[in-house]
Amino acid sequence: MKYSKVSGNSSLIRDEETKAIINTNMSDYNNYIAQKRLKEKESEKINAIEQEVASIKDDLSEIKNLLRRIANESWKCNIRRFK
C-alpha cells in the first residue's frame, strides 16, 4: 500500500489506492473510542429509563382502573342500602 501525507496535518495520511484518509494519532483514536462507548452507555441508560417509565405508566393505569371499579362497586352498594 502506498500512503501520502495530508498537507496541514501531520497525523493524517491518505491511502493512495482507496483515497481514504487515515488518522495515525492513536491518542485521538482512543479518545474517539472512549467517547463512542460513553454515548452508547448513555443511550442504553436512556432506553432503560424510557422502558421503566412506560412500565410505571401501565401500572398507574391499572391502579386507576382498579380504583374506579372499587369506587363504582362501593357507590352501587350505597345506593342499594338507601333503597
Stockholm file with secondary structure:
# STOCKHOLM 1.0

chainA/1-83         MKYSKVSGNSSLIRDEETKAIINTNMSDYNNYIAQKRLKEKESEKINAIEQEVASIKDDLSEIKNLLRRIANESWKCNIRRFK
#=GR chainA/1-83 SS CCEEECTTCTTEEEETTTCCEEECCHHHHHHHHHHHHHHHHHHHHHHHHHHHHHHHHHHHHHHHHHHHHHHHHHHHHHHHHHC
#=GC SS_cons        CCEEECTTCTTEEEETTTCCEEECCHHHHHHHHHHHHHHHHHHHHHHHHHHHHHHHHHHHHHHHHHHHHHHHHHHHHHHHHHC
//
